[in-house]
Amino acid sequence: MSTAIMHAKGIKKSFSGHAVLNGLDLEVKPGQVIGLLGRNGAGKSTLIECLLGLRELDAGQVSIYGEDVANLSEATRARIGYVPQKSDLFEWLTPDQMLAYFKALYPRWNDAKVEGLLERWGFDALMRNKAIGKLSGGERQRLSIIRALAHDPSLLVLDEPVSALDPVARRDFLRELVDSVIERGTTVIFSTHILTDLERVAVDVAFLKDGKIVLQGGLDSLLEKARLSLEDLFVEVTQ
Ligand SMILES: Nc1ncnc2c1ncn2[C@@H]1O[C@H](COP(=O)(O)OP(=O)(O)OP(=O)(O)O)[C@@H](O)[C@H]1O
């Protein structure tokens, strides 16, 4: 079996004395597509931020491609794509300006992919030249996804990427994810509350509760073993 590209060991993170992550362990193997599940406030966003080195840990370690996340090389950073749950950055830039800014940072920027997605996802000339702060929530989320996919990352981390998308945009995004991103062997960590989407995309699931991954495994085998729907399993595991 291939070795993990991401190791998290004993992660602890508290806010004002309240433990959100409490000695959490997680391993992610190359090409794995993991759905991260948990109730509101369970700590999914906090975990994702800790995994990417965006939050300082109280204890524990995380490594990605063998490097400590607190000290990632430029080359490793360039292999990661991240869609935050909500991004308020770059509001004063237009989509075209923001994408040009990121293009300059990434050696492997895929112009054809960016143009194709912009066109498919409704970014006409008017929208491409409007301040990001004036875009709708769903338009911003689409832009954030395009930015994260633009450099063909080998590890893609998505924090509730479809929460603001309408059903058409959601279906189109999932198709892109399955047919293009996952097909290429990209490793994906994907948090969502929309279980039907998760069943279409993720092969493995990890349930976060009480600051730890309490259940992780292949989605089909977990469902078969439990003889439950994913929704019922979610209720049972996270309650
Ligand atoms: N910067 C912060 N300061 C204080 N508390 C925080 C901070 N960020 C998160 N928390 C708290 O940590 C807990 C976990 O939050 P987090 O956003 O990680 O949960 P989540 O599982 O992503 O939730 P949701 O499904 O609602 O998006 C919550 O109780 C939240 O209030």
PDBQT file of the ligand as one rigid body, heavy atoms in Angstrom, charges set to zero:
ROOT
HETATM    1  N1  LIG A 301     -11.373  32.030  15.450  1.00  0.00    +0.000 N 
HETATM    2  C1  LIG A 301     -12.162  31.432  16.336  1.00  0.00    +0.000 A 
HETATM    3  N2  LIG A 301     -12.279  31.923  17.595  1.00  0.00    +0.000 NA
HETATM    4  C2  LIG A 301     -13.055  31.323  18.519  1.00  0.00    +0.000 A 
HETATM    5  N3  LIG A 301     -13.776  30.217  18.284  1.00  0.00    +0.000 NA
HETATM    6  C3  LIG A 301     -13.687  29.664  17.061  1.00  0.00    +0.000 A 
HETATM    7  C4  LIG A 301     -12.886  30.252  16.027  1.00  0.00    +0.000 A 
HETATM    8  N4  LIG A 301     -13.005  29.478  14.913  1.00  0.00    +0.000 NA
HETATM    9  C5  LIG A 301     -13.845  28.475  15.234  1.00  0.00    +0.000 A 
HETATM   10  N5  LIG A 301     -14.258  28.572  16.525  1.00  0.00    +0.000 N 
HETATM   11  C6  LIG A 301     -15.162  27.649  17.225  1.00  0.00    +0.000 C 
HETATM   12  O1  LIG A 301     -14.670  26.341  16.998  1.00  0.00    +0.000 OA
HETATM   13  C7  LIG A 301     -15.740  25.429  16.811  1.00  0.00    +0.000 C 
HETATM   14  C8  LIG A 301     -15.574  24.704  15.487  1.00  0.00    +0.000 C 
HETATM   15  O2  LIG A 301     -15.791  25.607  14.417  1.00  0.00    +0.000 OA
HETATM   16  P1  LIG A 301     -15.614  25.173  12.889  1.00  0.00    +0.000 P 
HETATM   17  O3  LIG A 301     -15.913  26.356  12.060  1.00  0.00    +0.000 OA
HETATM   18  O4  LIG A 301     -14.310  24.526  12.744  1.00  0.00    +0.000 OA
HETATM   19  O5  LIG A 301     -16.771  24.062  12.754  1.00  0.00    +0.000 OA
HETATM   20  P2  LIG A 301     -17.373  23.369  11.454  1.00  0.00    +0.000 P 
HETATM   21  O6  LIG A 301     -17.454  21.907  11.745  1.00  0.00    +0.000 OA
HETATM   22  O7  LIG A 301     -16.618  23.774  10.249  1.00  0.00    +0.000 OA
HETATM   23  O8  LIG A 301     -18.849  23.974  11.425  1.00  0.00    +0.000 OA
HETATM   24  P3  LIG A 301     -19.922  24.214  10.233  1.00  0.00    +0.000 P 
HETATM   25  O9  LIG A 301     -20.394  22.855   9.800  1.00  0.00    +0.000 OA
HETATM   26  O10 LIG A 301     -21.001  24.974  10.920  1.00  0.00    +0.000 OA
HETATM   27  O11 LIG A 301     -19.229  24.982   9.156  1.00  0.00    +0.000 OA
HETATM   28  C9  LIG A 301     -17.024  26.249  16.919  1.00  0.00    +0.000 C 
HETATM   29  O12 LIG A 301     -17.546  26.089  18.208  1.00  0.00    +0.000 OA
HETATM   30  C10 LIG A 301     -16.574  27.655  16.660  1.00  0.00    +0.000 C 
HETATM   31  O13 LIG A 301     -17.371  28.562  17.361  1.00  0.00    +0.000 OA
ENDROOT
TORSDOF 0
